[in-house]
Every structure is written in structure tokens, then in C-alpha cells.
Amino acid sequence: MCIERERQALLEFKKGLVDHNGRLSSWGSENEKENCCNWEGVHCSNQTGRVLELHLNAYQIDGFQRLQGMNISPSLLELHHLTFLDLSGNDFNESPIPKFIGSLSNLKYLDLSWANLSGPVPHQLENLSHLQYLNLGWNDLKIIENLEWLSRLSSIEYLDLSSTNLSNVANDWLEVVSHLPNLTSLRMLWCDPPPMSLSAFSYFNYSKSFAPLEILDLCHNQLVHIPKSFGDICTLRELYLSSNNLNVQLVELMNNLSGCAKNSLEVLDLSLNQITGSFPNFAIFPSLKDIHLSHNKLNGTLPKSIGNLYKLEVLNVSSNFLQGVISESLFSNLSKLQSLFLFNNSLSLEFSFDWVPPFQLDVMYLTSCNLGPRFPNWIRTQRKLSFLDISDANISDTIPDEWLEDLPPTIRVLNLSSNQIHGRLPNVSAKRLNGLAIDLSANRIEGPLPLFPSNLTILKLSKNRFSGSISSLCKINGQLLTLLDLSHNILSGRLPNCFMHWHKLIILDLAGNNFFGEVPSSLGSLSQLQTLCLNDNNFSGHLPSSLRNCSSLTIMDLGNNEFSGKVPAWIGEGLPRLIFLLLGSNKFYGSIPLHLCWLKHLQILDLCLNDISGTVPQCINNFTAMAQKGKFSIDIVVTIIHGNNLVYLHKYVYSALFVLKRKEYVYSNNLGLLKIINLSSNKLSGKLPSEISGLLELVVLNVSRNYLIGEIPQMIGQLKQLESLDLSRNQFSGEIPFSMSDLNFLSHLDLSYNNLSGKIPSSTQLQSLNANDFIGNTALCGPPLEQKCPGEETSNQSKTTIKDNGENGNEFRKWFYFGMEFGFPLGFWSVSCSLLLKRSWRHAYFLLLDNTKDWLYVTMTVNMTRLWRKFQRHG
């Protein structure tokens, strides 16, 4: 029986927790005299009944069961003999680590990782002199000033401070931990320590330390050097330094590790750095099992010395600048190889057709390697594969029927996309029960869909030449399927009414096929669906009202079909998370339902090319996402975990075609930046509401080819992000708002064929546009139109007349003086005839007389004034 005082302490601890999953349901009440040693997670001494261990982490065999609390209750202080405390994975509401933990002096094991704790790490932990295991990782903790308290944990063997903020500690932090005499495993990821200089590393000297360190993990920090003293850790088995700032030649770096550590080192992770150069001689590290050098700047080819690493199990050199040819001789001695990552390089694998590798791989990622043109026959010998990715590998062949019909029973991911695989597919068979992802997209496979395993999680067959019905897919087990992409094939027929079986489906993309008929109502049972693409088909009829149940939808693209009926009001009511709504090029009629204004997350609204009438709703300014900065990520990532590692990550990228600036553009990765309203080619009437000027981040606005009247909203210039504005072929009247001159990003504007009048506002953007963008407005004037505005025309005519008169006057004076030289009669008649025969000369002559009269008048007036003033001064 447990001690009553400790029983009460446990009940007090339970009071401070919220247990949604009934994890502590076995813990009795205060009135019940139960043995607390039988409670879930409680371990007692068989001799004394004292509570020795509390195993309350959230990671259980039957799932994640998180406890929640405002803090860790001090009632644990009553458990004086407690040696083991594991509260990892629970939620303590960003509370600090309580100082009383330091009073649990018998603790040997303390795990508070992933427990939503925050604040400074209490120095009272230094009192836990018996502590052998300490894990405070992955909280929001920080250490103030120094790590002096750590030096007193003389028994510590395992230390994990990952994601603990060390930015304010002295840069000798690595020296402190190096002097813990029994430390075998040190993990300090994402600690944001102060930048380490070479002088700081000089203190880290394991030749003077007796710590038997075996595992050192300093990933995701700001390390720029690896000290030679790391190579002096003779017991070091695993070294993880990925995602740092290492900018050094690989040869130099490996030389620093070539001390006594070269004989013990088994795992080396230097991925995600800036390491350059070619490969060194790996033969001096005979114990290496795992090599991770991906995402660096390495060049050259793989050296033959790698082929001498007889113990090698994992080789990852992906995403570098490697090139050259790899022959089968490199792998002839690697009988223990399990994982091979060569993707995103320029490597060619040239093996003989009948080569049988000495290994059986579990993971093979060879994306962008040259394996073709024939299908690599040696892959058929790998019967333990879980993950196979040979996409974009220049394979131009058929897939062996017997291989697809009998895939390895371990297979989880099969990716053969972006090749030139042709021919028909046989039935695909796999015996695996836990789910299978197949990606055969972007090939030239033709014919009807074969039978696929019922345990599919992902099926991507887009951009091929598959034809016929898809009814055979109804045999897929809906408990696992999350992504189905059959877009851009030549599939046809009606959709089968079997979607109710695929409850976990997140993405359904059937775009660009020849499907027809009504959409089955069972689509509405896909409550987790986020992306629905049925565009560019021949679907008809009304949208099934059951789609309102797909409340998780963020993308719904039904454009370019034959759908009819009114735009459903339930779209605004039942699909509150919609970001992209594309219903263009259909046969919808009626007015735009006001309920659409409830879609506050909407960034793209496309209702073009329908028969929609009525007015543009004034509540359009409720599309608040169009008024706010920010990019929405439209990528949906499906991940697959293998063991403790994330080994497959599939990203589905939605793309859409838009007509902008009279050209077609396909947007995918940048689609999340666009904010678009396209209501063109409908029968909308009334005014364009002024509220549209509140959508400050709008990039494209197209309401062309409607019957809109009234003035263009005066504050339209507030839409400073506008790049394309099309108001053409309406009945807009009045002047173009002056604020439009503030649209500095505007590269396409079409105001043609309206009833606009007045002068086009002056701005660099507007005057640089084509005159065709303003034609069909008879009362519009000013650049870039040739038609002058009334005031400008008079002014220009006056200037032209004065110029002509000046030129003619000069010519008249030459003739006038010429005539006088030959005598008055000849001069008189010559000038008179000239005046009679040439009208412009007559005007110049009388202008000369008028000018002479004016000169005489002014001269006489000035002289008389001067004479009068002179008379007054002397009078």
C-alpha cells in the first residue's frame, strides 16, 4: 500500500490538471482507500510503498494524451523519495519551471521537454546532485548570465537544452558543459548562443577532460568553426552540426576531426551549411555508418574511398553541385547500405543491366539523377524498399508489368513522376497494410485506369493520357486516402457516387478532363476536404447543396464548365474558410448573393462569363483579406513518418490560369500574393459601389462587359496595389477620378467604350498607356488620346496664329523696303497688289499698323508723363 500522505499529494497534483482523455481516470477520490501504487503512471517501491517514479508523459502507445495545467503543483514536494519524473509533452500554459523542483533531491531522471514552459531556468536545479538525465528541450526557456549551475550536476549523463535561449550567456558555455565528468550525450539545438570565435573554442579542450562524450548535437546554432579539439574526443560516436554557419572546405573540416575521434565516429551530420570543395579521403574514418552532407555547396563527384566504408548504412549527399558518372564498383562493398540520397545533383548512374547490388535498400531518393533511358533493372532486386523516388530521372521506357504487379511488401512511397514513361499500366498490387503513396504524374502513360491497392494514401496521376471512367477507384479504402489528383488527362464519363468512403480526403483535383453530368451529392461527405478542383470539364446542373458540409474548403475551382442555376447562398454560409472561389465560365444566373460577403478570408473571387445580373453588393468591403497585407500559403503538405524520421514530404501546389493584360498567365507559387475580383462578361447593372475602394490590397479588378452606370468611385486611387483595372464596355459616365493618378503600379488599364468625359488625369502611369485603353468615350480628351481638351485647343491655336503672323510680318517687311527702293509708284502698287492677293500679308500689314499706332501712343504717353513730372519738380 502507498503512503497516505503521498496519496493525498498525488490527488492534489491531479486537481491542478485538466484531463480531457481520461488519462488519470484510475486515480481515485479522497474518500476511496485505493492503493495509489496501482494508478496509471505511478511506480512505488515494493518494500516501502514509497512513490519512486511518475511516468506521465503525453506519448502513449494508444495515442497522444496531453494533460493541461496552469502550473506544476508544489504538492510533488511530498514525494520525498521520487527518483523519476517525466511530464514531457503536456501543456503547462507557459508557466515557469517551479523552483521547488530543485528540492526533489533524490531525482535521477527529469524530463520536462515539450511541456509549454517558459521563463528562466531556475538555478536551484544545481541541487539535484544525483541527476543523471535532464531534458528541458523544446520549451520557451532562457538562461540568464551563465551556466554555472550546470557544473554542479556532477552525475549528469544525458543533457538536452534544445531551444533554450542562450543569447545572454557568456561565450564559454561550451567549456562549461565539456567539464561535466560523466556526460555521454549533449543535445543543444536551436539555442541561439552568442557567436563562437576561434578563441572561445580554444577553451574547449577534451584532451584535458575525462568526460566520455558519445553524442554531441549542436544543430541550428551559429557555429562558424569546428575546433580540432572535437577530433580529440576519443569516445565520440555521433556528431550533429547541421544548419549552422559553417563556411569552410570539407577537406579542412574533416582534418579537424581526424584525431582519435576518427576511429570511433559513426554518425556525421554536416547538412544545411555552406561547406564547399570536393570530398576528402573517407577511408580514414572506418567506423562511419551515417554520412549527411546534403544542402551544401560541394562539387566534384563521389570518391572511391566511400566504397571502402564497409559499415556504411546511410549516405546523403543530396542538393549539392556534384556531377559525373557513378558506376556499380562504388557500391560493391557497401553490403550494409540502407538509405541512399543522391537527389538534386547532376549525377549519372551507369550500371550494367543485370547488376545485382550487394545491399537491400530501405530508402532510395534519386530525383534528378540520370538513370535512363531504360527502366533501371537493378531496382527490381530491392525487396525491402519503403521509399522509392526516381522522379525526373530521364527514364523513357515502360514500367515492368511484373514489378508493378508485385511491389515490395514494405513499400510506402513510389514516385516515378516527371519522366517519359509510356505505355499502359497493369494492375498495381502491394501487400502493405499501412498505406501507400503513388506519384506517376507528368509522364505519357495512356489507357484506362488500372486497379490500385485499396490502402492508398496518395494517388497522383496528373498530366498523363489516361482515358475512360474512374469508377474503379471506388475500391480504394477511404480510411487512408488523403490526396487524389487526376488532373489534365482525357478521363471522361460521370463521377461515381462513392466519395462517402473517403472521409480523410484533403485534396481532390479532377481538373482538365472530359467529365460530364452532375456532381454527385456524396462529395458533400468530405468534411476534411480543403481543395476541390473540378475546373475545365463539362459538368452541368446545379451545385449539390451537400457541398455546404465541406466546411474546411479553402480552394474551390469550378470554372469553365456548364454549371447552371443561381450562385448558391450556402457558399457564404457553409464555407467560411474559402480563400479562392472560382466559378467563371459557367451558366450561373441571378444576382450575387449577399452571403458571399461573409467570406472574410476570400482573396480571389471569379464569377466572369456567366449570366449574373443585379448589382455589385455594397458589402464587398467585407472581404477583409483583400484589404490586408500578407501572403496566404496555398501549399498543402502531406508528410509520412518512418520510424523517428520524416522521410517523405509531398507538397501539393494549386495553380490557376488568369487572363491579365489581355494575356493568359498561370500562377502557382505566387498565387497566394494575388487579390483578384473578376466579375466581367455578365449582366450586372447599377453603380460600382464606393466600398470597393476599401479593398486596399486588391491587385486585379475586372468588371468589364456589363451594364454598370454612374461615376467611377472617386477614391479608387486608394487601391495602390492595383496592377490591372478593366472597366471597359460599360456605361460609366462623368470624369475619370483624379485619384487614379496615384495608381503607381498600374500596368494595365482599360476604360474603353463607356460614356466618360473630361480630361484624362496627368500621371506617368496613365500617360504611358495605349490610347486604345480610352477609345469609345467621345467626350474624353487629353493624352494619350489625340483629341485635345477645349482649353488646350484655343491656347494652341492662338500660339499658332501669333507664330504665323510673326513669320508673315518679317516676309512683309522685306517686300515693303524692296518696293521703296524702286520708287514710290512701283513700291505702292507692288505692296498694294501683294496685300490684295495674299490674305496673310494683309493681316500682317494691319497688325504692323496697329503695332505702330500702339507704339506711338505708348511713346507719347510716357514722354508726356515725364514732361509733366519735370514741370512739377521745377514749378
Sequence and secondary structure as in RCSB ss.txt:
>XXXX:A:sequence
MCIERERQALLEFKKGLVDHNGRLSSWGSENEKENCCNWEGVHCSNQTGRVLELHLNAYQIDGFQRLQGMNISPS
LLELHHLTFLDLSGNDFNESPIPKFIGSLSNLKYLDLSWANLSGPVPHQLENLSHLQYLNLGWNDLKIIENLEWL
SRLSSIEYLDLSSTNLSNVANDWLEVVSHLPNLTSLRMLWCDPPPMSLSAFSYFNYSKSFAPLEILDLCHNQLVH
IPKSFGDICTLRELYLSSNNLNVQLVELMNNLSGCAKNSLEVLDLSLNQITGSFPNFAIFPSLKDIHLSHNKLNG
TLPKSIGNLYKLEVLNVSSNFLQGVISESLFSNLSKLQSLFLFNNSLSLEFSFDWVPPFQLDVMYLTSCNLGPRF
PNWIRTQRKLSFLDISDANISDTIPDEWLEDLPPTIRVLNLSSNQIHGRLPNVSAKRLNGLAIDLSANRIEGPLP
LFPSNLTILKLSKNRFSGSISSLCKINGQLLTLLDLSHNILSGRLPNCFMHWHKLIILDLAGNNFFGEVPSSLGS
LSQLQTLCLNDNNFSGHLPSSLRNCSSLTIMDLGNNEFSGKVPAWIGEGLPRLIFLLLGSNKFYGSIPLHLCWLK
HLQILDLCLNDISGTVPQCINNFTAMAQKGKFSIDIVVTIIHGNNLVYLHKYVYSALFVLKRKEYVYSNNLGLLK
IINLSSNKLSGKLPSEISGLLELVVLNVSRNYLIGEIPQMIGQLKQLESLDLSRNQFSGEIPFSMSDLNFLSHLD
LSYNNLSGKIPSSTQLQSLNANDFIGNTALCGPPLEQKCPGEETSNQSKTTIKDNGENGNEFRKWFYFGMEFGFP
LGFWSVSCSLLLKRSWRHAYFLLLDNTKDWLYVTMTVNMTRLWRKFQRHG
>XXXX:A:secstr
   HHHHHHHHHHHHTEE TT TTTTS  TT    GGGSTTEEE TTT  EEEEE  SEETTEE   EESS  GG
GGG TT  EEE TT B TTB   GGGGG TT SEEE TTS BEEE  GGGGG TT  EEE  SSEEE  S  GGG
GG TT  EEE TT B TTS TTHHHHHHT TT  EEE  S       HHHHTT  TTS      EEE  SS    
  GGGGG TT  EEE  SS   SBHHHHHHHT SGGGGT  EEE  SS  EE    GGG TT  EEE  SSEEEE
   GGGGG TT  EEE  SSEEEEEEEGGGGTT TT  EEE  SSEEEEE  TT   SS  SEEE TT B  SS 
 GGGGG  S SEEE TTS   S   HHHHTT  TT  EEE  SS  EEE        SS EEEE  SSEEEEE  
   TTEEEEE  SSEEEE  GGGGGS TTT  EEE  SSEEEE   S GGG TT  EEE  SSEEEE   GGGGG
 TT  EEE  SSEEEE   GGGGG TT SEEE  SSEEEEE  THHHHH TT SEEE  SSEEEE   GGGGG T
T  EEE  SSEEEE   GGGGG GGGTS       EEEEEEETTEEEEEEEE   EEEEETTEEEEESTTGGG  
EEE  SSEEEEE  GGGGG TT  EEE  SSEEEE   TTGGG TT SEEE  SSEEEEE  GGGGG TT  EEE
  SSEEEEE    HHHHTS GGGTTT TEEESTTSS   HHHHHHHHHHHHHHHHHHHHHHHHHHHHHHHHT HH
HHHHHHHHHHHH HHHHHHHHHHHHHHHHHHHHHHHHHHHHHHHHHHHH 
